[in-house]
């Protein structure tokens, strides 16, 4: 008989392909002997949530209210813990956590913990400009005594365009080489570990493509979801 597992709610749609990738990774990381052992997932994939990148820049409305609405919808529908399938959207994590009575797992926290566990002196953060502007990753790394490295302005602009291509086209064809070039720029700058701090990155690039460890925020969130749903205390 399958042991009782928490029902997981996912605030998604930011973007849809990355949300689908998270679901696939949750499935991959769940240890099962039959399909009935998999987690029950409730997904609100809402691409109409206001653009978080524009909001960070101050040129668009906050996605916070729509994310709160999604969180409450998922809780009413039976979710017992929540996750947000987007790094930049974690800028509004406190809004979401304060609006529900169930735990919300932080993708950023679990990813930084995985990077720190590798004991590097310098970590390269691959994330879109808006995410970097919030300093979510950089501040946590510095607090752990680790130097964070980011792309220079020209390379960062090119990286953000690569992410936009994945979001717009829903295709990975021809983008692996571009993403690898961005990653290698951080390695050349001294990064010993890379954080894939945008959920589109693991769709096209993995550790096997590079010579240093790559911490996928999507994989780390998926592992944390599985652990929490199966009884571990959500962190």
N, C-alpha and C positions, 0 to 999 in steps of 0.2 A: 504494500500500500504506500502511495506517495506521501512523504512527510508534508505537513502543512507549510506552505510558503506564502510570503507576503505578496500581495498583488502590487505590481509596479505601474506607476503612471509616468508617461514620458511627455514632456512639453516639447513638441517638435515643430518641424516646418521651417527651421532656420539653419540650413535649408533642407528641402525634402530629401535630396539624395543622401546627405549626411545623416539624416534621421533614419533612413532605410539601412544605412551602413551600421549604425549603432544597434539596430534591431538584429541584424545579421551577426554582429559580434557578441551580443548577449546570448544568442542561440549557440554560437560556437563555444563560448566559455562556460556554458552550463553543463556540468557532468550529468549524463543521463544513461539509462539502460533501455529506455523506451520513450516514445514521444510524449507520453503523459507526464514525464518528469520535468518537462520544460516549464518555464515561468509563465504565469498569466500576465500579459502586458496590455495596458490601456494606453493608446497613443492618440494624442491630439496634435496632428500635424497640420498646423495652420500657417501657411505662407503669407497670409494677410497681416500677420503681426507687424507693426511698424518697424521699419528698418533700424536695427540697433546701431548700425554704423553711422547713419545720419544723426541719430539721437546723441551719440557720443560726441560727434562734431558740433552739435548744437544747431543743426540745420533741419531737424525733423522731430516729430513727436516721440515721446518715450514709449518703448514697448512694454514698460512695466505694467500698466493697467491690463493690457491684453494677456500678458503672461500670468498675472494674478487670476484673471478670469479662467484661463486654461487650467491653472492649478486647482481652483475651486471646483471646476467641472469634473476633473479627474478624481478629486477627493469624493465628491458626491456620487461618482460612478463606482466607487469601491476601492480606489487606490489606497494603499497603506504606506507607500513611500513614493517619493517623486525624484525625477532627474530631468535635467535640462540638456537637450541635445545640441548645445551651441556654447562655445567658449565665451564670446563677447557678451552674450545674453546673461552671463553670470554677474555682470555689473549690477543687475537688478535681482540678484539672488535673495538679498535681505527682504525685498518687497514680497517676493513669493513665499519665503519661509514664514514671514510674519502674517500671511493671509490664510494659512492652513494649519491644521493641528497634527499633521503627519511629517515625518522627517524628509528633508531635501538633501540629497547627496551632492556635494560640490565636485564637479569635474576638475576644477582648477586645483583644489586641495589634494585630491588623490593623485593627480598627475605630478604635482610638485613633490609629493612624498616619494613617488616612484623614481623621480630624477635624483633626489637627495640620497636615496638608498644606493645609488651607483657611486657615491662618494667622489663626485667631480669637483674640481676647483672652478671650472667655467662651464656654463650651460648656454647653448644657443637657443633662443626662443623664436620659433617660426610661427607668426601670427599676423593677422591683418592689422593695418595701421590703427584702426579703432580699438582693437583689443590691447595693443601695446600702449595706447594712450591712457588706458585705465590703470596700467602698471600692475595688474593683478598677478601676473607671473613674476615680473621683475621684483616686486616688493617681497613676495614670499621667498624667492631665492636668496635675496640679500639678507632677509631675516634668518635664513639658515646658514649664512656665512659663505654663500656661493655667488660668484660674479655672473651676471647675466649679459649675454652678448646678443645684439640685434643687428639686422641688416642696415647697411648705409641707405641713404635716402633714395638713390637711384634703384638699387636692388630691391628695396622695400616696395617701391612703386611697381616694379615689374612683378614681384611676388603677388601683390594684391590683384594685379590684372590676371595672373594665372588662376587665382582663386575665383575671380569673377567669371572666367571662362568655364570652369567646372560647374559653377552654379547656373550659368545661363544655358550651357549646352547639355548639361547632364552627361557629358562624355569625357572620357579620360584619354582618348586617342591623341598621341603626340604631346601630352602634357607631362609625362614622367621625366623626360630629359630636362624640361624647364624647371620642374620642382627640384630635381637633383642638383641643378646648377645653383639654385638659391641655397640649398642645404650646404653645398660644398663651400659657398662663400662664408658661411658661419664657421665651418670647420677650419678654413684657411685663416680665419680671424682668431682661432684658438679654442673653439668650442670642443669639449671632450664628450659631451652628451648633447643631443638635440631634443627639444620638446616640440612635438607636432601640436601646436596650440591652436589649431584651426581644424575643424572636423572634416574639411574637404581634403586635407593633406594625406591621411592614410588611405584614401581612395586610390591615390596614384603613386604613393611613395612609402616604402617600408625600410626597415633596418637592413635588409638584404641588399638594398641598392647603395648602401653607403658603408664607410669604414668605421663608424662610431655608433654607439647605441642610440636608438631613436625611441623616445617615449611617446607613444600614441595616446593622446587624450581620450580618444574614442575607446581604445582598448582598456585603458585604466578605468574609465567610467563603467564600461560593460562589466569588468571584473568586480568592481565595487557593488554594482547593482545586484549581481548574482550572489555575492557574499551576503549582502544585507537582506535580500529576499529569502535566503536560505537560513537566516537566523543570526548572522553577525550583526553587531551594533552598527547602524549607519554612521559614517564619519563624514 
